[in-house]
Amino acid sequence: MLKNETQTPDTVSTKSSGTSGWGTISFLLIVLTIQPAEAQQGDWEATSSAGAEAYEQGRYALAEELWVQAVKQAEAFGPHDERLATSLNNLALLYRIQGRYEEAELNYRRALNIMEQALDPQHPNVANTLNNLAELYRVQGRYAEAEPLFKQALMNMQMALGPEHPNVATPLNNLGLLYYLQGKYDEAERLYQRALRIEEIALGMDHPRVAAILNNLALLYRVRKQDLRAELLYKRVLTIQEKALGPSHPDIASTLNNLAGLYYHREEYTQAERLYERALAIVEKGLGSEHPHVGASLNNLALVYFEQGKKSKAKPLYERALTILETSLGPTHPEVAVSLNNLAALYYADGEYTRAEPLYQRALAIQEESLGSDHPLVATTLHNYAFLLRKTQRIAEAEQLESRAEAIQQRYTREPRGR
């Protein structure tokens, strides 16, 4: 919440802010599989299947080794063979998870080019690759590029398989996520609910894909101040994931961050700190110390320290998080703006106004460019910058920013429409 009455800047957590960072959402990517036409091609099939199994278990180093081998095997089938596109898609999926975005985009584009030549444009595997490329753009903050690809994937999937097929839930969920990140909450909820209904009927109530959509709905409830509904969903998600994936899978860390974020906003800091620490341990072990998920988790843990007055513990975590996110995501990513806002809030609290101001200015510029001038996070940064302007006796400038922030907040604090 914004603490206007005490003129304290609002820090922003990467699991609950509506940014595109890890711990915020669950997206659905597709591992592609096709059946080889001839028996001697079984080596490629076996390697691909083993890579998929390693990926689902969170054993990413092994998955990469196997899928690189599968690409080499598939290249022997010819440069336009569908099996090569399948292997390239799967390897790109892994690179996206690892934060290796340039490599992921190259592989997705190569796979899409092959798929479009080898298959009908409305084939499900073309739609799958469009979905995965769109998700890559989404995680990079390239929302304008992601939206038409998600829409095309959804249209193709519905035409190929029918509107109630379980695979249709994937682009529904992901397009809903994109709308959520853009502050289009009604549109997002409508797509989430449709995707959830499809998945529960097709896969059962306790499937990990159901958990992914429940996670996104829970976050939407958080934004709408329906914390009890959100908490119940997060706990259900965690139960499903721990049973299906084991206690150390990276998806578990994401849900831990989300549930911790709920406790953080209820000022239950001991609960939040415990969950954040567990999440950080999981991602550092599973993804490496420089992965953007580690940066997001560091930011969240620092938030808890900051709110408890432990600024000396929070500062190095904020600074490390900013370095990781700038390196892995680029200097203009929305997640970097979150980190800049939080570090600026710490400087503000320490009275270091000249250090805080350029960080607020940079965060605001990033958010307005990537999210639009009317996004709720823009309102947060406007309020925070206004606090600093008032503190430094620039009242007229502060009032202008406060007026903008309040107009944005009024738009997004309306009651959700009933169904």
Summary of the structure (lengths in Angstrom):
residues: 419
radius of gyration: 21.8
end to end distance: 26.8
largest distance: 77.8
contacts: 1537
relative contact order: 0.10
helix: 75%
strand: 0%
